[in-house]
Each structure stands twice: as structure tokens, then as C-alpha cells.
Amino acid sequence: MQADQIQRFFSTLRAANPMPASELEYSSVFELLAAVLLSAQATDVSVNKATRRLFPVANTPAKLLALGEERVAEHIKTIGLYRNKAKNLVETCRLLLARHGGQVPHSREALEALPGVGRKTANVVLNVAFGEPTCAVDTHVFRVGNRTGLAPGRTPHEVEMQLLERVPDEFKVEAHHWLILHGRYVCQARKPQCWLCSVADCCDFEPKTAAP
């Protein structure tokens, strides 16, 4: 994908969805962090179902820590790896209270020092909560970046670095949202819906899939 195609690609996605947002449900920076931590290897739909049970009971580091690992696990048991996620979430709450006054830190290093928080989760928090032009690479972004030729890479980190280099500054804050939504609903894993795609003319993928 060439520079003029990249400009057209994001201009088209922006025109269709000027204010893209995460499909995770949250009402605070801490709830966002908790939801993203729980979303590893799970769908946003399944995480939202779990947090609708959890957050009304405990939605701050102090309340979740007081709830305890076993009771947190009981609230989120419908999502994958729930026991390990409950352990990480409770320990994250302990560290937020001990090191950061119960606040979510605005620092990649501090975020990645929390249990269960890797680079992708830190990127989401920095982008969504603090407006930084980071590019979180999940399976959808990884697939779209490679399939379209926008940001080819063998690893999520390589794709992220390509995105940061190739995406024009005017699109960077929202870029990963557009890519996630495009991958989730149009450029799907098993069969990309090229016949419905508004940016097919910018994409390097061949052969384009035909309408069923």
C-alpha cells in the first residue's frame, strides 16, 4: 500500500465513522484498564457481560481488592482464563493503591509493570484514556495490517512499528479503532467481505473475494 493509498484508506474510514470508539463498556479510566485486562483471548461481548456483573459490585481498586480473588473470579467466570485474570486484576489493584494512590498511571513503563498488562493493554489505555497516538495491535489489527499491505509484520510489535511509521499523524489517535472495527466486521479472518469493503481499491489483497 502506497502513501496516497494510505491517505485514502483512512480518509474513507474516517468519513464513514468520524468518532470511532472501543466496544468495551466502561465509565472510568480504571474500568477501562480492568476491561482491557480481562479482554485477552476473549471477545468484547463476553467481557462486557462479565463487567456488567462485576462493576456494579466493585469498580475501584479498593473495592476490587476488598472483594478478593475468589469473589472476583466468580463474577467473571464466563470469560476465558478467568482464574488467572482474577488473580492479575486483584494484584493490579493492590499495586495501584500501593504505588499510584489508586489511580491508573499515565506511563507505559508503570502500566506494563502491572500484572496482566502487556504492551497492547498499555497502548489501549494510553490511547483511549489519555489520547496518545499509540496503536494497539490485536488479532484484527495484525490481520488487517498484513492482509492489506498497510503494515506488514511477523509479530504484533513489528506491525505496531509499521503503523506508527506509515499512518499519517492526523489519523493516528483513532487508527487502531478503525482497524479493529474493519477487521471485526468487514475484513474478517475466514472470508474478507471484499465486495462490501469501502477501501478495497486501496488494498493489496488478491484475489478479492466475490459476493456469495
N, C-alpha and C positions, 0 to 999 in steps of 0.2 A: 504494500500500500504506500503510495507516494504522498508527499506533503500536501498537495492540493486535494487528494482524496481524503486524507485525514481531516482536513478542514471541513470538507463537505460532509463527511461521515458524522462528525459531532454537531455540526450546524443543523443537520437533518434531525438527529436525535433530540437536540435542544428545542427545535421548533415544535416537535410532537409532545415534548414533556419538559417545559421550561424549569420546573422545580422538582426534580426527582428526589425521592426520599427513601430511606430504609423501610422495609416492610415489617421490621421488628417493632413491637409496641413498647413504648417507654415514656416516662414523664419526667425523668431527671437524668443527669449525667451518670449517676450510679446505676440506675435501672438500665441504661444503655449498656454500660460495661457488663453488668450481670447477664443481660440478654445475649450479648455477643459471645461472652464466655461460654454460655450454655449452647450456643448455636453450632459449635464444632461437630461436624458429621451429623447434623440434624437440620431439618428444614425450618424456615422461619415460621411456618404454620404450626409446627409441633412445639416450637419454643414459645410462641405466643399463647398456646393452650396451657402450657405449664406455668408461665409467668402470670397468667390471669388468676391462677390459684395461689401462687407464691406472693406476689407483690401486695395484695390486699392484707396479707398477714405480716409480711416483713419486707420493707423496701428501702431500708437504710443499712449501712454496715453494722451499726449497733444492734438493730433488730434481728438481722440475719444471724449475727454471731450468737445472740441470745437464743435464737431458735434452735441452733445446734445442727450438726451434720446429719443426724438421723432424721430429724423432722424436715429439714430442707430436702433430703433425698426422697422422703415420702411425697412431698409436693411436686417434685419434678420427675417422678419415676416413669412417666410416659415417654421421655426422650432417651435417646441412646447414650450409653456411658454415664448414666445419671449418678451412680455412686461416686465415681471419680470426680465428676463435675461438682457434686455437692461438697466433696472434700476441698476441692480447689476454691470454690466460691466462699466457703466459710473461712478458709485460711486467708484468702484475699481480703475479706472483711477485717480480719484481725490485723493484718498488716496496714490496711488503710487507716485504721484507728491508731495504731502504734506509731506509724511513720508520717502520716499525712493529715492528721487531725480529722479523719473520717471523710476527707474529700478525695475525689479522683484526681490524680496528678496530671498536670499538663506537660508531660515529659515522656518521650519514648522510652528512655532508659528506666525511669521509675515504673512505667506501665509494664514493661516487659519483665521487670523483677517480680511481678505478682504471679502467683501460681495459676497456671492455665491460661495466661495471657501471652500469646506469641506475637509475632510481627503483624499478622493480619488483624488480630483483635486490636492491637495498639493503633494500627492505621485507621481502623474504623472509628475508634474513639477520638483520635486526633482530628480526623476529618469531620465527623458528624457533630461532635460536641464542641470542638474548638475551631472549626473552619479552616483547618490546614489543608494544603493541596496534596494530600497523600493519596495513594492508590492501593487500596486493599485488594489482594488477589485471592479470590476464592475459586472454586471449580468452574463457575460460569465465566469469570473474567479470564482465567487461564485458557479456557477453551476458545472464547471469542478472540482473545489476543492472538492466539496461534492460528486459528482457522481462517480469520480474515486477512492475516498478514499485518495487522496493526502493530502487534508487539510479540513477535515470535520469541520463544524461550523454552529451555528444557525444564526449568524449575519456576515456581511462583516468584522467587526473588528476581530471576532473570526477566520475567515478564514485567514485573513491577518497575525495574530499572529502565526497560524499554519504554514503558508508558510515561514515566517521568521525563524521559528524554524527548519523546515524539509527540505527546499530546500538547497542543498549544496552551499557553498559560490561561487563556480565557475560559477553557473548558476543564481545567484540572480539578477544581474543587468538586465538581459534580460527576467527573468522568467515570469513576468506578460504579456509581449508581446506575448510570445509563448502560454500562456494560453488563452489570448484573441483570438488570431487567431485560435487556436484549437477549442475553443468554438463557434466561429463565423462560421467556415467553415466545421468542422467535428463533434464535439461533440455538436450538435445543440439541442435546447431545446425540440422541439416536438418529434424528432426522431434522436437520435445519429447515425451517419453513421459508426457503428462498423466494417462493412465489408470493409471499406476503411481506417480504423484507423491504423496508423503505431505503435501505442503504446497500442493497445488493450490487449496485453499479460501482460501489467503492471497494468491494470485497474481492480478495484474491482467490477465494474458494472456488474450485472447479472439480467436477461439473456441478452447476447449480441444480438443486433438487426441483423436480417438477411438481405441480399441483397434483394431488391424488385424484 
